[in-house]
Amino acid sequence: MLAILRVRGAVRVEGLASELRVSGMTVRRDIDALVQEGLVKRVRGGVAAADGTAPSSQLDAAIQRRRLEKLAITELAAEMVEPGMAVGLSAGSTTWYLAKQLVKIPNVTIITNSLAVADLFEEAQDAAEIGTSVVLTGGVRTPGRALVGPVAVRTLAYLHCDLTFLSVHGIHPEAGLTTPNILEAETNRALAASGRRTVVVADHTKWQAVSLTTVIDLDAVDLLVTDDGLTELEANEVRALVPDLRIATLR
């Protein structure tokens, strides 16, 4: 919805329901949630961005979705990272929130294909002072400010991470981790392969969602960190497929 508003500024509820292939009730419920977060405002018959304009990029829109869930997830995930580690971060909004947590940890090497993550560390005043360094893969830029393609894949083939964190569009028992961008899938596959352990950070709405192409199968995931919006039944389904499930509680 936020991505659509970025392009159009305002849209009618019926149009959103048709374009997103959901019910009008679902659209209105999501609008209520976004209004509470101050991201949109109601207009006659529809919805508009709160400030009259929409987010400046796909990543900006994603960062604003499920913000509280992503904060809780990444606070929990950051507890896995210790000083001196080499940490891989894929591009994505949840890994962007995780990067904000990792700025505080000394002597960490960040390996990423995300321009936004690299910018975050560059802008952090204390990152250099505590010994944090960033390795950017290079590659072809996507609308979400990810670097993908053969250059990124080749770079990652020579790098080794203690932990790799992946942000994904969907998690499905059969399709595995999925993304709409084929080149991004290839790059994230290489990033996962570079890590001793692969950790997925994703809010509960990603479970059972399927996008265009598979990144890796679920049996290649070591740990999933999500939020308590996941039902007990869904959590049990995840535990049957992923060795370690950690659930962050929203404050």
C-alpha positions in Angstrom: 0.0 0.0 0.0 2.8 2.4 0.9 4.6 1.6 -2.4 1.4 2.4 -4.3 1.0 5.7 -2.4 4.6 6.6 -3.2 3.7 6.6 -6.9 0.1 8.0 -6.8 -0.1 10.0 -3.6 -3.7 8.9 -2.9 -5.9 5.9 -3.9 -9.4 4.7 -3.3 -10.1 1.7 -1.0 -11.8 -0.3 -3.8 -8.9 0.3 -6.1 -6.4 -1.0 -3.5 -8.5 -4.1 -2.8 -8.6 -4.9 -6.5 -4.9 -4.2 -7.1 -3.7 -6.0 -4.0 -6.2 -8.9 -4.5 -7.5 -8.7 -1.0 -10.9 -7.8 0.5 -12.0 -4.2 1.3 -12.1 -5.2 4.9 -8.4 -6.2 4.8 -7.5 -2.9 3.2 -9.5 -0.9 5.8 -7.8 -2.9 8.7 -4.4 -2.2 7.3 -5.3 1.5 6.8 -6.3 1.7 10.5 -2.9 0.3 11.5 -1.0 2.7 9.2 -3.1 5.6 10.5 -2.1 4.7 14.1 1.5 4.8 13.1 1.1 8.2 11.4 2.1 6.9 8.0 -1.1 7.6 6.1 -4.2 9.6 6.5 -7.8 8.9 5.5 -9.4 10.9 2.7 -12.9 10.7 1.3 -13.3 7.2 -0.1 -9.6 6.3 0.3 -6.2 6.9 1.8 -3.2 9.2 1.2 0.3 9.5 2.5 0.3 11.4 5.8 2.4 14.3 4.6 0.9 14.4 1.1 3.8 12.6 -0.4 4.9 9.0 -0.3 8.1 7.4 0.8 11.1 8.2 -1.4 12.1 4.6 -2.2 11.0 1.0 -2.1 13.2 0.5 0.9 11.7 3.5 2.7 8.3 2.0 2.3 9.4 -1.4 3.6 11.1 0.2 6.6 7.9 1.8 7.6 5.9 -1.4 7.5 5.7 -3.6 10.7 8.1 -1.2 12.3 7.5 -2.4 15.9 7.8 -6.0 15.0 11.1 -5.4 13.2 12.5 -3.5 16.1 11.6 -6.3 18.5 13.0 -9.0 16.1 16.3 -7.2 15.6 16.9 -6.4 19.2 16.6 -10.2 19.9 18.7 -11.1 16.8 21.5 -8.7 17.8 22.1 -10.7 21.0 23.7 -13.3 18.8 26.5 -11.0 17.6 29.7 -10.7 19.6 32.7 -8.4 19.3 35.1 -9.5 16.7 32.6 -11.4 14.6 32.2 -11.1 10.8 28.5 -10.7 10.1 26.7 -10.9 6.7 23.7 -8.7 6.2 21.5 -9.0 3.2 19.6 -6.0 1.8 16.2 -5.5 3.2 14.2 -3.5 5.8 14.6 -5.9 8.7 18.3 -6.3 8.2 18.5 -2.4 8.1 16.9 -2.3 11.6 19.4 -5.0 12.7 22.3 -2.9 11.4 21.2 -0.1 13.6 21.6 -2.5 16.6 25.0 -3.7 15.4 26.4 -0.2 15.2 26.8 -0.4 19.0 28.9 -3.6 19.0 32.7 -3.1 18.8 35.1 -4.7 16.4 32.5 -6.2 14.1 33.1 -6.6 10.3 29.9 -6.2 8.3 29.7 -7.9 4.9 26.7 -6.6 3.0 25.2 -6.0 -0.5 23.0 -3.2 0.9 23.9 0.4 0.2 21.5 1.5 2.9 23.3 -0.6 5.5 26.7 0.7 4.4 25.4 4.3 4.6 24.1 3.7 8.1 27.5 2.6 9.4 29.2 5.4 7.5 26.9 8.0 9.1 27.2 6.5 12.7 29.7 8.7 14.5 30.9 5.9 16.9 31.1 3.1 14.4 34.7 3.8 13.3 35.7 4.6 16.9 34.7 1.2 18.2 36.4 -0.6 15.3 33.5 -1.5 13.0 34.3 -2.0 9.4 32.1 -2.6 6.3 32.8 -4.7 3.2 30.4 -3.8 0.4 30.0 -6.5 -2.3 29.6 -4.3 -5.4 27.2 -5.3 -8.2 24.1 -3.9 -10.0 21.8 -1.7 -8.0 18.2 -2.6 -7.5 15.3 -0.2 -6.7 15.6 -1.4 -3.1 19.2 -0.2 -3.0 20.6 -3.8 -3.0 23.7 -4.7 -5.0 23.2 -7.9 -7.0 24.5 -10.0 -9.9 27.7 -11.8 -10.8 30.1 -9.2 -9.2 28.3 -9.5 -5.9 28.2 -13.3 -6.1 31.9 -13.6 -7.0 32.9 -11.3 -4.1 30.9 -13.3 -1.6 32.5 -16.6 -2.8 35.8 -15.4 -1.2 34.3 -14.1 2.1 33.5 -16.0 5.3 31.0 -14.9 8.0 30.4 -16.2 11.4 26.7 -15.3 11.0 24.7 -14.4 8.0 21.3 -12.6 8.5 18.8 -12.7 5.7 15.7 -10.5 5.2 13.1 -12.1 2.9 9.8 -11.5 1.2 8.3 -14.8 2.0 8.9 -18.1 4.0 7.0 -21.2 2.9 7.4 -24.9 3.9 7.8 -26.0 0.3 9.1 -23.0 -1.5 11.5 -22.0 1.2 12.8 -18.4 1.4 11.6 -16.4 -1.6 12.1 -13.0 -3.3 10.6 -11.3 -6.4 14.1 -10.5 -7.8 16.0 -13.4 -9.4 19.4 -11.7 -9.3 18.8 -10.8 -5.6 17.9 -14.5 -4.9 21.3 -15.6 -6.4 23.2 -13.0 -4.4 21.4 -13.9 -1.1 22.1 -17.5 -1.9 25.8 -16.7 -2.1 25.6 -14.6 1.1 24.0 -17.5 3.0 26.7 -19.9 1.7 29.4 -17.6 3.1 28.2 -17.9 6.7 28.7 -20.6 9.3 25.1 -20.1 10.4 22.2 -18.7 8.4 19.7 -16.7 10.4 16.4 -15.4 8.9 14.9 -12.2 10.4 11.3 -11.8 9.3 8.0 -10.7 10.9 5.2 -13.1 11.2 3.4 -12.0 8.1 6.1 -13.6 5.9 5.2 -17.1 7.0 3.4 -19.0 4.2 4.0 -16.1 1.8 5.5 -17.0 -1.6 7.3 -14.7 -4.0 8.7 -15.3 -7.5 11.9 -17.3 -6.8 13.5 -19.4 -4.1 16.6 -18.1 -2.3 17.3 -21.3 -0.3 15.2 -24.1 1.1 14.2 -24.1 4.8 16.5 -27.0 5.6 19.4 -24.7 4.9 18.2 -22.2 7.6 19.8 -22.6 11.0 17.6 -20.1 12.9 14.5 -18.0 12.4 13.8 -14.9 14.5 10.3 -13.6 14.2 7.7 -11.8 16.4 4.8 -13.0 18.6 2.2 -12.4 15.9 3.0 -15.9 14.9 0.3 -18.3 16.2 1.2 -21.3 18.3 0.1 -23.6 15.4 2.3 -21.6 13.0 5.2 -21.7 15.4 4.9 -25.5 15.7 4.9 -25.7 11.9 8.1 -23.7 11.8 9.8 -25.8 14.5 9.2 -28.9 12.4 11.3 -27.4 9.6 13.8 -25.0 11.2 16.2 -26.2 14.0 15.9 -23.0 16.1 13.0 -20.6 16.4 13.2 -17.5 18.5 10.2 -15.3 19.1 10.5 -11.6 20.0 7.8 -10.1 22.2 6.5 -6.7 21.3 6.7 -4.2 24.1 
